[in-house]
Amino acid sequence: MSAFALACVIAGCEGSGASGGDAAGRADGPTASSASAEPSAPVGPSAIVEAAASASALGGLRFAPLARVTAESQGLLTGSLAGEPAVSVLLHLSTTEQPLADRSPIAYFRLAQLLAPGLVPDTVLRGFTLGELSAAAKDEATRRRLRRDARALADGKVRAAVVKAPPPTALRVDVADLTQGGRTWGWENQLVARRPVEHDAELLASYQALLAVDYIAGNLNRRHARIDPGSQRLVAVEDNEVFSAHGVEGAVGDGFQRFSRFMVYSAELAERLSALQRDALERSLSDGGENLVTPKQIEEMLSRGQSLRKIVDTRIERRGRARALALP
């Protein structure tokens, strides 16, 4: 399918249809069409141009052959997709112990696309055969881990969420660390102060968006994010999950308390919180007819989004719109 045709599906062009299955999301492999699973965008010339660029980027993640996969010491699977240049990725495979491990990162990405586009790097669902994974593993330790853990479906393929890795120069930040004088402590100090934000407005807006998406997603395991060297905004590459079964020690946990203390908020985030609707969530969080989250979790997300919007509305009432929504 051409990039323009993919863009039409994503942007909701007339005649594109919203119910087509995302074959790649069903782990049918890199040769299948998979356009309709991405979140809808408003129809219009600019929306179609933006969607075309997005479709082109996502298409590369969906269809490029897996060239390398490596099991890292901290349990992550990193790798690269063939191309000029090669694209570095993180992989979250469905495993025997965590058969739905591929769903959480893609659900988180799609929620983030509704609330804070660009917060999460491009993330797609793929299906790899065991042969593809084994061929891409260049060391015996990785091959051994894949043989032990990877969970193949009846068609012989292993479902995986493939996340585009940030540039190596992206600074990794422990956003859970509020040690006085630290980076996150400095952000919090600016956001809770009544005086105007003095610097790093884009960075602060992205930090706020990260807390909001984590809270709405029920993600209790946020520890790290990266600062993109180009945009100078946070990008969430790891720790992206929805409705954590339990929190981990040292994580942010429930970000509601942090978010509720701020004196200033992002105007774009406030607008997107207001626009968060059930139909958009349901479309975004389904894949080829398969729901990535349960109906009850959809309800929980909507309720959490409304709670955040009430906080922002209260701040607007007390401080005025211009001062309360001073972040981009």
VMD Tcl script that draws the C-alpha trace (Angstrom):
set ca {
  {0.00 0.00 0.00}
  {1.34 3.48 -0.85}
  {2.19 6.03 1.83}
  {-0.72 8.19 0.63}
  {-3.14 5.29 0.89}
  {-1.86 4.53 4.38}
  {-2.26 8.22 5.22}
  {-5.87 8.18 4.05}
  {-6.65 5.26 6.31}
  {-4.96 6.89 9.30}
  {-6.52 10.29 8.66}
  {-9.94 8.80 8.02}
  {-10.26 9.75 4.33}
  {-13.63 9.09 2.76}
  {-13.94 5.54 1.62}
  {-10.99 4.26 3.62}
  {-13.12 2.38 6.12}
  {-12.39 2.08 9.81}
  {-12.93 -1.59 10.33}
  {-10.19 -3.13 8.21}
  {-7.94 -5.56 10.10}
  {-4.35 -4.81 10.90}
  {-2.68 -7.91 9.60}
  {0.69 -7.15 11.08}
  {-0.96 -6.65 14.45}
  {-2.34 -10.19 14.10}
  {1.26 -11.40 13.71}
  {0.78 -12.28 10.05}
  {4.26 -11.06 9.31}
  {5.91 -8.22 7.44}
  {4.14 -8.74 4.11}
  {0.65 -7.95 5.31}
  {-1.16 -4.59 5.26}
  {-1.65 -2.96 8.64}
  {-2.81 0.61 8.27}
  {-6.07 0.86 10.11}
  {-4.79 0.22 13.60}
  {-3.22 3.64 14.06}
  {-5.21 6.37 15.84}
  {-7.46 8.53 13.67}
  {-6.56 12.14 12.98}
  {-8.75 15.03 11.80}
  {-9.26 15.02 8.05}
  {-7.68 17.87 6.15}
  {-4.67 18.65 3.93}
  {-2.28 19.14 6.84}
  {-3.57 16.04 8.61}
  {-3.05 13.95 5.48}
  {0.50 15.27 5.01}
  {1.34 14.52 8.65}
  {-0.29 11.10 8.43}
  {1.66 10.31 5.26}
  {4.93 11.01 7.07}
  {3.78 8.91 10.01}
  {2.69 6.09 7.71}
  {6.05 6.10 5.97}
  {7.92 5.88 9.29}
  {5.66 3.17 10.67}
  {5.86 1.24 7.42}
  {9.61 0.97 7.80}
  {9.19 -0.52 11.27}
  {6.50 -2.92 10.05}
  {8.11 -4.34 6.96}
  {11.91 -4.06 7.20}
  {13.62 -7.42 7.87}
  {15.01 -8.05 11.33}
  {18.80 -7.85 10.99}
  {19.96 -8.24 14.58}
  {18.59 -9.03 18.03}
  {20.58 -9.06 21.27}
  {19.57 -9.99 24.82}
  {20.88 -7.27 27.10}
  {21.96 -7.86 30.69}
  {18.99 -5.96 32.15}
  {16.52 -8.20 30.34}
  {15.85 -5.95 27.37}
  {15.94 -7.18 23.79}
  {17.57 -4.68 21.46}
  {18.09 -5.03 17.75}
  {18.10 -3.41 14.35}
  {16.03 -3.55 11.18}
  {17.71 -3.75 7.80}
  {17.88 -0.50 5.85}
  {20.08 2.40 4.82}
  {20.73 3.33 7.50}
  {19.70 0.47 9.78}
  {17.03 1.34 12.34}
  {17.78 0.57 16.00}
  {14.83 -0.90 17.90}
  {13.72 -2.40 21.19}
  {11.63 -5.58 21.05}
  {8.99 -6.75 23.51}
  {8.21 -10.38 22.69}
  {5.27 -12.47 23.73}
  {6.79 -15.05 26.08}
  {5.66 -18.19 27.84}
  {5.63 -16.33 31.17}
  {4.15 -13.10 29.75}
  {2.06 -14.04 26.71}
  {0.62 -10.51 26.42}
  {3.93 -8.66 26.83}
  {3.67 -7.40 23.26}
  {0.32 -5.67 23.87}
  {1.22 -3.26 26.66}
  {3.81 -1.15 24.77}
  {1.57 -0.80 21.71}
  {-1.46 0.14 23.83}
  {0.65 2.72 25.67}
  {1.94 4.15 22.38}
  {-1.54 4.53 20.94}
  {-2.86 6.23 24.07}
  {0.12 8.59 23.99}
  {-0.61 9.41 20.34}
  {-4.00 10.72 21.42}
  {-2.69 12.80 24.32}
  {0.90 13.71 23.50}
  {2.07 12.83 19.97}
  {5.83 12.37 19.91}
  {6.09 11.39 23.57}
  {6.59 7.74 22.64}
  {8.75 6.70 19.67}
  {7.00 4.90 16.82}
  {5.84 1.48 18.01}
  {4.27 -1.28 15.90}
  {3.14 -4.87 16.26}
  {5.00 -7.47 14.23}
  {5.09 -11.21 13.89}
  {8.47 -12.98 13.58}
  {9.07 -16.66 12.93}
  {11.41 -18.46 15.28}
  {13.70 -18.85 12.31}
  {13.84 -15.09 11.76}
  {14.60 -14.46 15.41}
  {17.28 -17.17 15.54}
  {18.96 -15.89 12.37}
  {19.05 -12.35 13.76}
  {20.57 -13.50 17.07}
  {24.34 -13.21 16.70}
  {25.32 -14.86 19.97}
  {24.45 -18.10 21.70}
  {23.13 -16.43 24.88}
  {20.49 -14.60 22.86}
  {19.53 -17.72 20.89}
  {19.24 -19.66 24.15}
  {16.96 -17.04 25.66}
  {14.76 -16.96 22.57}
  {14.42 -20.74 22.56}
  {13.52 -20.71 26.24}
  {11.14 -17.73 26.38}
  {9.64 -16.88 22.99}
  {6.00 -17.93 22.63}
  {5.00 -18.88 19.10}
  {1.35 -18.92 18.02}
  {-0.27 -21.64 15.93}
  {1.05 -20.00 12.74}
  {4.62 -20.38 14.04}
  {5.13 -16.66 14.65}
  {6.05 -14.77 17.80}
  {4.21 -11.51 18.36}
  {6.40 -8.54 19.23}
  {6.07 -4.83 19.89}
  {8.85 -3.10 17.97}
  {9.86 0.31 19.37}
  {12.11 2.69 17.47}
  {15.11 3.44 19.66}
  {16.13 7.07 20.37}
  {19.46 8.43 19.16}
  {22.43 7.33 21.28}
  {22.90 10.93 22.42}
  {19.45 11.03 24.09}
  {20.09 11.61 27.79}
  {18.51 9.03 30.11}
  {16.80 10.60 33.13}
  {15.46 8.96 36.27}
  {12.16 10.83 36.51}
  {11.32 9.07 39.78}
  {14.30 10.65 41.54}
  {13.25 13.82 43.39}
  {16.56 14.31 45.19}
  {17.04 17.99 45.97}
  {19.13 19.66 43.30}
  {18.45 16.90 40.77}
  {17.01 17.32 37.29}
  {13.45 16.18 38.06}
  {13.45 18.15 41.32}
  {14.23 21.26 39.27}
  {11.30 20.60 36.92}
  {8.94 20.12 39.83}
  {10.13 23.35 41.44}
  {9.30 25.34 38.32}
  {5.90 23.71 37.88}
  {4.67 24.21 41.45}
  {5.84 27.83 41.65}
  {3.42 30.72 41.13}
  {5.98 32.74 39.20}
  {6.14 32.35 35.39}
  {8.21 29.47 34.00}
  {11.64 30.84 33.22}
  {13.10 28.22 30.89}
  {12.67 24.71 29.43}
  {8.97 25.21 28.67}
  {8.91 22.46 26.03}
  {10.71 20.05 28.33}
  {8.36 20.81 31.21}
  {5.32 20.31 28.98}
  {6.61 16.90 27.92}
  {7.30 15.92 31.54}
  {3.75 16.86 32.41}
  {2.44 14.86 29.45}
  {4.45 11.83 30.60}
  {2.85 11.97 34.05}
  {-0.60 12.34 32.49}
  {-0.24 9.41 30.10}
  {1.23 7.21 32.84}
  {-1.65 8.05 35.17}
  {-4.38 7.46 32.57}
  {-2.68 4.23 31.45}
  {-2.40 2.95 35.03}
  {1.36 2.64 34.62}
  {2.97 2.21 38.03}
  {6.45 1.31 36.80}
  {7.79 4.54 35.33}
  {11.42 5.13 36.17}
  {13.14 6.51 33.12}
  {12.67 8.74 30.10}
  {15.11 10.24 27.60}
  {15.67 13.85 26.56}
  {15.62 14.01 22.77}
  {18.64 16.08 21.69}
  {16.73 17.60 18.76}
  {13.39 18.63 20.24}
  {14.64 18.97 23.83}
  {11.51 17.13 24.94}
  {11.15 13.91 26.89}
  {10.58 10.66 25.01}
  {9.38 7.51 26.76}
  {11.23 4.51 25.38}
  {11.10 2.02 28.23}
  {8.75 1.38 31.16}
  {5.77 1.86 28.82}
  {2.90 -0.29 30.03}
  {-0.81 -0.13 30.76}
  {-2.48 -1.16 34.02}
  {0.53 -2.51 35.86}
  {-0.20 -5.57 37.95}
  {1.95 -4.05 40.70}
  {4.47 -1.26 41.06}
  {8.22 -1.64 41.32}
  {10.40 -0.14 44.01}
  {11.78 3.27 43.13}
  {9.23 4.03 40.40}
  {7.11 7.18 40.13}
  {4.03 5.10 40.90}
  {0.76 7.01 40.75}
  {1.61 10.36 39.12}
  {-1.68 12.00 40.11}
  {-0.21 13.64 43.20}
  {2.61 15.26 41.24}
  {0.27 16.44 38.48}
  {-2.27 17.93 40.90}
  {0.32 20.21 42.57}
  {1.31 22.12 39.43}
  {0.43 25.79 39.05}
  {0.86 25.80 35.27}
  {-0.12 23.31 32.59}
  {0.40 22.60 28.91}
  {-2.25 24.22 26.71}
  {-2.00 21.40 24.17}
  {-2.32 18.71 26.82}
  {-5.37 20.45 28.31}
  {-7.01 20.54 24.89}
  {-6.29 16.88 24.24}
  {-7.59 15.85 27.67}
  {-10.84 17.63 26.87}
  {-11.05 15.87 23.51}
  {-10.45 12.37 24.88}
  {-13.57 10.38 23.98}
  {-14.65 6.78 24.20}
  {-14.87 6.16 20.44}
  {-11.33 7.43 19.84}
  {-9.98 5.27 22.66}
  {-11.80 2.18 21.45}
  {-10.55 2.64 17.88}
  {-6.98 3.26 18.96}
  {-6.84 0.43 21.46}
  {-8.06 -2.31 19.18}
  {-6.00 -4.19 16.65}
  {-7.51 -6.19 13.80}
  {-10.69 -6.70 15.80}
  {-8.73 -7.69 18.92}
  {-8.93 -5.40 21.96}
  {-5.62 -4.40 23.52}
  {-7.37 -3.49 26.78}
  {-10.68 -4.51 28.35}
  {-13.89 -2.43 28.25}
  {-13.50 -1.86 32.00}
  {-10.01 -0.46 31.42}
  {-11.39 1.89 28.77}
  {-13.83 3.18 31.38}
  {-10.99 3.62 33.86}
  {-8.93 5.57 31.34}
  {-11.83 7.92 30.61}
  {-12.44 8.48 34.31}
  {-8.77 9.20 34.96}
  {-8.64 11.61 32.03}
  {-11.62 13.50 33.41}
  {-9.94 13.72 36.81}
  {-6.87 15.35 35.27}
  {-8.98 17.74 33.25}
  {-10.85 18.83 36.41}
  {-7.53 19.69 38.02}
  {-6.57 21.82 35.02}
  {-10.00 23.50 34.93}
  {-9.72 24.37 38.62}
  {-6.32 25.95 38.03}
  {-7.78 27.98 35.13}
  {-10.61 29.24 37.34}
  {-8.21 30.33 40.07}
  {-5.33 31.74 38.05}
  {-6.87 32.68 34.72}
  {-6.40 30.85 31.41}
  {-3.27 32.68 30.29}
  {-1.31 31.97 33.47}
  {-2.68 28.48 34.04}
  {-1.98 27.32 30.47}
  {1.35 29.05 29.93}
  {3.17 25.91 28.75}
  {3.01 24.93 25.06}
}
mol new
graphics top color blue
foreach p $ca { graphics top sphere $p radius 0.5 }
foreach p [lrange $ca 0 end-1] q [lrange $ca 1 end] { graphics top cylinder $p $q radius 0.2 }
display resetview
